[in-house]
Amino acid sequence: MQIYLDYSATTPPRTEAIAKMQEILSKQWGNPSSLHDWGQRSAMVLEEARMQVARLINAPSPDEIVFTSGGTEANNLAIMGVVQQYSTPQHLIISSVEHSAISEPVQRLEQRGWQVTCLPVNRYGRANPTDLANALQPNTVLISIIYGQSEVGTLQPIAELAQIARQQGILFHTDAVQVAGRLPLDVGELGVDLLSLSSHKLYGPQGAGALYCRRGVELVPLFGGGGQEGKLRSGTQAVPIIAGFGVAAELAASEMAIQTARSREMRDRLFDLLADSPYLTPTGDRLYRLPHHVSFCLGESWANATQVTGKTLVRQLNLAGIGISAGSACHSGKLSPSPILTAMGYPKISALAGIRLTLGRHTTVEDIDWTAMVLQQILKRLMPEAVAAR
């Protein structure tokens, strides 16, 4: 029996998306920049996908969608596309729980003289809009706050935060990679200027993403070339992959209400099944939370007594045929405290012992029940000395 519970890391591509990709690869393989029929057929495929992605986030115009290689590139284009317009360093604001695709480029900017404010978060990983208002400076040019935190599942009050930025004429970006396809997104209601998406987080193929760029917002491209994607992302577009992304986006939009309710029900069931575990402490905000996301860390006393880490639990569950993550998937190979849990106030020993279980379309109630039982058994087996000492 194998159970995959790592849907925040990646999702299996929809059969409909795969079929679309195969069709494009075999029949519509032209370069969309070419003027002849082969090229124009591919260009039409590209624009259909652009409309499908635009509809997912209720963007006013498909032209506001810039296709990229994924969420990481979209995030980097948003950050660097803004800051490269300035000849001297200015001021940026991010949260202390950003994905590394935001925090790392911002750290490099800080080394180049940019002022950076990292907004604090509470114990549940949520930022306070008052802190944002107080952090603004006359030279603040961009605010980037993640919408749904991939490691602990917390949702930020993006509309409220973006309103503060808009009132001051400051550009606002959000990384919505984990939210897209799981919760409704409306860029107008959110009031954001820039928003990042990733295909493989919503049952599309790996290798495609998008940046919503509100009309009128100017960006400097990351690299030069043929001027594709409205001169913001040069390079021949990966038409088959983008077409698969478009199909996945359309299906996600049409099925979202049912899938979101189903995910929430199973998420809450898994939390409840593990609620009486003496070893586990839930992380993130239970109310303002991604619908598919469950996360825990070991309590400080248990982690101290056993030296069990999140990686230990990932390996043990993998031996039982269950796939989960230790904290953020992008940091799962490092034996270092989670910067997200650390920012939320967890001690180092607990920040080493975080796990994430994320659910998807193929997850069943039986999967949830079995996983909870197996995890409880693993914890009891790993901690006999600590239990005896108590």
Buried (B, 14 or more C-beta within 10 A) or exposed (E): EEBBBBBBBBBBBBEBBBEBBEEBEEEBEBBBBBEEEBBEBBBEBBBBBBBBBBBBBBBEEBEBBBBBBBBBBBBBBBBBBBBEEEEEBBBBBBBBBBBBBBBBBBEEBBEEEBBBBBBBBEEBBBBBBEBBEEBBEEEBBBBBBBBBBBBBBBBBBBEBBBBBBBEBEBBBBBBBBBBBBBBBBEBEEBBBBBBBBBBBBBBBBBBBBBBBBBEEBEBEBBEEEEEBBEEBBBBEBBBBBBBBBBBBBBBBBEBBEEBBEBBBEBBBBBBEBBEEBEBBBBBBBEEBBBBBBBBBBBBBBBBBBBEBBBBBBBEBBEEBEBBBBBBBBBBBEEEEBBBBBBBBBBBBBBBBBBBBBBBBBEBEEEBBEBBBEBBBEBBEEBBEEBBEEE
